[in-house]
Amino acid sequence: MFRRLLKDPLLHFVILGMLCFAAWYAFNPAGNAADPGTIEIDRAALVRFVQFRTRSFDEASAERRLAGFSDAVFEDIVDEYVREEALHRAALEMGLGTDDYVIRQRLVQKVEYMAEGVAAETPEPDESALRTWFSENAERYREAATVTFAHVFFDSRKRDTAQNLEIARRTRDELNRRQVSFSGATAFGDRFPYHVNYVERRRDEVESHFGQAAAEQIFALAPDAGTWQGPLPSELGSHLVLLTASRPSRIPGFAEVKTRVGQDWMAKQTRARKDAFVARVVEGYRVVRAPDLRDFPAGLRASR
């Protein structure tokens, strides 16, 4: 086992890293402020540390937060800072970040993380801004039409179409004569693969259970809580329907969706601020494209 351990590449990597680390200290004596073996802690460093930990990049706010910590919490923050700084320096000295795409991605994410923190400081909107947003984006708050109904099903696999319709008509007359209610539908007809009662259901759900043609017919019915209507054909058979409510599609009033409007407004502003932050970073660089950037070998480029 000891021999296998000595052959382990990971062990070789760790030993090499430790040797590099030790060599640096041998040839770089301590004694000045730039000594990588010394971790200096000042208030500015701790404020930055708190900013990243809380994702709030308002320096004054972070400083107030730091000042408000108890002695015990303050010392914990110092210990966390020292631990993070020591591990970061050790990783750099051992070259762990060299040509490492994972580290590259983490650094990119760190800047994006900072951008999100800046963006999250979007000020709260006033009602005027929200009303303007609502008027410009009213369609996104549109509520779909819904129906509430019970149905009695007659399975086309058990009998032919003519028999199905005849039984459905007789049952319809019986249901209306006996004034069978919404909840009484389960005592009649055949077993339906889905539900018997549907409460405030949207067209897409009704269509997925009954088929497009039947769903259109159900949504076209006039509500009548005292009358069973039909029979209506579907892809599975015939149906008698007791439609008790039908609500058309509508755009709710501002007061009804004010909370959602506020959330959507904040989300849009936050995205815009983050995008602006990233754009400023990108604009700080000059991009030079190699002349042969698109000169791939024949056969590699996709045909258009």
PEQUILIN-V930809 format. One record per residue. N is the residue number from 1. RES is the residue in one letter. SS is DSSP state (H for helix, E for strand, L for the rest). D_LAST is the distance of its C-alpha to the last C-alpha in whole Angstrom. Layout:
BEGIN
N_RES_SS_D_LAST + N_RES_SS_D_LAST
END
This chain:
BEGIN
1_M_L_58 + 2_F_H_59 + 3_R_H_58 + 4_R_H_55 + 5_L_H_55 + 6_L_H_55 + 7_K_L_52 + 8_D_L_50 + 9_P_H_47 + 10_L_H_47 + 11_L_H_51 + 12_H_H_50 + 13_F_H_48 + 14_V_H_50 + 15_I_H_53 + 16_L_H_51 + 17_G_H_50 + 18_M_H_54 + 19_L_H_55 + 20_C_H_52 + 21_F_H_54 + 22_A_H_57 + 23_A_H_57 + 24_W_H_56 + 25_Y_H_59 + 26_A_H_61 + 27_F_H_60 + 28_N_L_59 + 29_P_L_63 + 30_A_L_63 + 31_G_L_65 + 32_N_L_63 + 33_A_L_61 + 34_A_L_57 + 35_D_L_58 + 36_P_L_55 + 37_G_L_58 + 38_T_L_59 + 39_I_L_58 + 40_E_L_59 + 41_I_L_59 + 42_D_L_60 + 43_R_H_59 + 44_A_H_56 + 45_A_H_54 + 46_L_H_55 + 47_V_H_54 + 48_R_H_51 + 49_F_H_51 + 50_V_H_52 + 51_Q_H_49 + 52_F_H_47 + 53_R_H_48 + 54_T_H_49 + 55_R_L_45 + 56_S_L_47 + 57_F_L_47 + 58_D_L_50 + 59_E_H_52 + 60_A_H_55 + 61_S_H_55 + 62_A_H_54 + 63_E_H_57 + 64_R_H_59 + 65_R_H_58 + 66_L_H_59 + 67_A_H_62 + 68_G_L_63 + 69_F_L_62 + 70_S_L_66 + 71_D_H_67 + 72_A_H_66 + 73_V_H_62 + 74_F_H_62 + 75_E_H_63 + 76_D_H_60 + 77_I_H_58 + 78_V_H_59 + 79_D_H_59 + 80_E_H_55 + 81_Y_H_54 + 82_V_H_56 + 83_R_H_54 + 84_E_H_51 + 85_E_H_52 + 86_A_H_53 + 87_L_H_50 + 88_H_H_48 + 89_R_H_50 + 90_A_H_50 + 91_A_H_47 + 92_L_H_46 + 93_E_H_49 + 94_M_L_48 + 95_G_L_44 + 96_L_L_43 + 97_G_L_40 + 98_T_L_39 + 99_D_L_35 + 100_D_L_35 + 101_Y_H_32 + 102_V_H_34 + 103_I_H_36 + 104_R_H_34 + 105_Q_H_32 + 106_R_H_36 + 107_L_H_37 + 108_V_H_33 + 109_Q_H_35 + 110_K_H_38 + 111_V_H_37 + 112_E_H_35 + 113_Y_H_38 + 114_M_H_40 + 115_A_H_38 + 116_E_H_38 + 117_G_H_42 + 118_V_H_42 + 119_A_H_40 + 120_A_L_43 + 121_E_L_45 + 122_T_L_44 + 123_P_L_47 + 124_E_L_48 + 125_P_L_47 + 126_D_L_50 + 127_E_H_50 + 128_S_H_49 + 129_A_H_46 + 130_L_H_45 + 131_R_H_46 + 132_T_H_44 + 133_W_H_41 + 134_F_H_42 + 135_S_H_42 + 136_E_H_39 + 137_N_L_37 + 138_A_H_40 + 139_E_H_37 + 140_R_H_36 + 141_Y_H_40 + 142_R_E_40 + 143_E_E_42 + 144_A_L_41 + 145_A_L_43 + 146_T_E_45 + 147_V_E_48 + 148_T_E_51 + 149_F_E_52 + 150_A_E_54 + 151_H_E_53 + 152_V_E_55 + 153_F_E_53 + 154_F_E_54 + 155_D_E_52 + 156_S_L_50 + 157_R_L_50 + 158_K_L_54 + 159_R_L_55 + 160_D_L_54 + 161_T_H_52 + 162_A_H_56 + 163_Q_H_58 + 164_N_H_55 + 165_L_H_56 + 166_E_H_60 + 167_I_H_60 + 168_A_H_58 + 169_R_H_60 + 170_R_H_63 + 171_T_H_62 + 172_R_H_61 + 173_D_H_64 + 174_E_H_66 + 175_L_H_64 + 176_N_H_65 + 177_R_H_68 + 178_R_L_69 + 179_Q_L_67 + 180_V_L_64 + 181_S_L_63 + 182_F_H_59 + 183_S_H_60 + 184_G_H_62 + 185_A_H_59 + 186_T_H_59 + 187_A_H_62 + 188_F_L_60 + 189_G_L_58 + 190_D_E_56 + 191_R_L_54 + 192_F_L_50 + 193_P_L_47 + 194_Y_L_47 + 195_H_L_50 + 196_V_L_52 + 197_N_E_53 + 198_Y_E_50 + 199_V_E_51 + 200_E_E_48 + 201_R_E_45 + 202_R_E_42 + 203_R_H_40 + 204_D_H_37 + 205_E_H_40 + 206_V_H_42 + 207_E_H_39 + 208_S_H_38 + 209_H_H_42 + 210_F_H_43 + 211_G_L_39 + 212_Q_H_38 + 213_A_H_41 + 214_A_H_44 + 215_A_H_42 + 216_E_H_42 + 217_Q_H_46 + 218_I_H_47 + 219_F_H_46 + 220_A_H_47 + 221_L_L_51 + 222_A_L_53 + 223_P_L_55 + 224_D_L_58 + 225_A_L_60 + 226_G_L_63 + 227_T_L_61 + 228_W_L_59 + 229_Q_E_56 + 230_G_E_54 + 231_P_E_54 + 232_L_E_50 + 233_P_E_48 + 234_S_L_45 + 235_E_L_43 + 236_L_L_45 + 237_G_E_49 + 238_S_E_51 + 239_H_E_52 + 240_L_E_55 + 241_V_E_54 + 242_L_E_56 + 243_L_E_54 + 244_T_E_56 + 245_A_E_53 + 246_S_E_50 + 247_R_E_49 + 248_P_L_46 + 249_S_L_43 + 250_R_E_44 + 251_I_E_44 + 252_P_L_47 + 253_G_L_49 + 254_F_H_48 + 255_A_H_51 + 256_E_H_50 + 257_V_H_47 + 258_K_H_48 + 259_T_H_47 + 260_R_H_44 + 261_V_H_43 + 262_G_H_45 + 263_Q_H_43 + 264_D_H_39 + 265_W_H_40 + 266_M_H_41 + 267_A_H_38 + 268_K_H_36 + 269_Q_H_38 + 270_T_H_38 + 271_R_H_34 + 272_A_H_34 + 273_R_H_37 + 274_K_H_35 + 275_D_H_32 + 276_A_H_34 + 277_F_H_36 + 278_V_H_33 + 279_A_H_31 + 280_R_H_35 + 281_V_H_34 + 282_V_H_31 + 283_E_H_32 + 284_G_L_35 + 285_Y_L_32 + 286_R_L_31 + 287_V_L_27 + 288_V_L_27 + 289_R_L_23 + 290_A_L_23 + 291_P_L_22 + 292_D_L_20 + 293_L_L_18 + 294_R_L_15 + 295_D_L_16 + 296_F_L_15 + 297_P_L_16 + 298_A_L_14 + 299_G_L_12 + 300_L_L_12 + 301_R_L_9 + 302_A_L_6 + 303_S_L_4 + 304_R_L_0
END
